[in-house]
Amino acid sequence: MLTYPEIDPVAVAIGPLKVHWYGLMYLAGFAAAWWLAMRRAQKPWSPVIKSEVEDLILFCAIGVVVGGRLGYMFFYNFSELVAHPLSLFKVWEGGMSFHGGLIGVMLAATLYARKIGTTFPALIDFVAPLVPIGLGLGRIGNFIGQELWGRETDVPWGMVFPKDPELLVRHPSQLYQAFLEGLVLFVVLWIFSSKPRPRLAVGGMFVLMYGIFRFVVEFVRQPDVGIEVMFGWLTRGQLLSLPMIVAGIALLVWSYRTQPLPEGRGQGEETPTAKSTAKSKNGTTKREAN
């Protein structure tokens, strides 16, 4: 087996103030999303211009944190929420749900799309390729914090996590997820979205691939304590991922059968005409065409 690299989960400690690696990974993920968004905003078919990127990242960051925390408490720790409602705000104790964060981002994207005058599908396709880097960094944060480890195994790369009360050799499933949900998903989506696609094709690809990756990794990830495993093998994470797989396939089929290629707003930099409402030949604005 491999030796677990014992890394202090606290990156910086100044008196009572402690900054954890997990929190820094979130910040790094948002910074990466901002940098990638600035690059994507230069594409001629982009529904977002550079001056709108910072607010977009802020909206999505709020959606991730609020949705992720609410999702964790409702999907994985509802009994604690009912018994101690204020536990919802104890974010320093950990507990974030991807599926809740996804819902939060979708709601944030809906609000921001209305704010800048574009459509939800256009904004989701823009945002989807920005997400995987943050997902991968978050899983590395889980690995450093010794949480969400895998099931017992005898593979040569198994590890003993010092915080594990049973001290079993386990799959480093956090690293599997960092690789699949972070690196692989990012590369596929970035390449797939490098040229115009029908509306919601990029979003559909994200939902499909994440659902598949999460469903597969759950077979080697330790089920959450207190969450019943259905049929002796189906975990809560897999149950939540199944609708994503179905929805992803449905979105891709619907997108390629019914949606035209998108039109953008220009070359990324805001110009006097970028905010104009000049009508196109068919009577719609360029914003409306998105």
Secondary structure as UniProt FT lines:
FT   STRAND          10..14
FT   TURN            15..16
FT   STRAND          17..20
FT   HELIX           21..40
FT   TURN            41..42
FT   TURN            44..45
FT   HELIX           50..52
FT   HELIX           53..75
FT   HELIX           78..83
FT   HELIX           85..89
FT   HELIX           91..93
FT   HELIX           98..116
FT   HELIX           120..127
FT   HELIX           128..130
FT   HELIX           131..144
FT   TURN            145..146
FT   TURN            156..157
FT   STRAND          159..160
FT   TURN            162..163
FT   TURN            165..166
FT   STRAND          169..170
FT   HELIX           173..177
FT   HELIX           178..184
FT   HELIX           185..192
FT   TURN            193..194
FT   TURN            199..200
FT   HELIX           201..217
FT   TURN            218..220
FT   TURN            225..226
FT   TURN            231..233
FT   HELIX           236..258
FT   TURN            272..275
FT   TURN            281..282
FT   HELIX           286..289
//
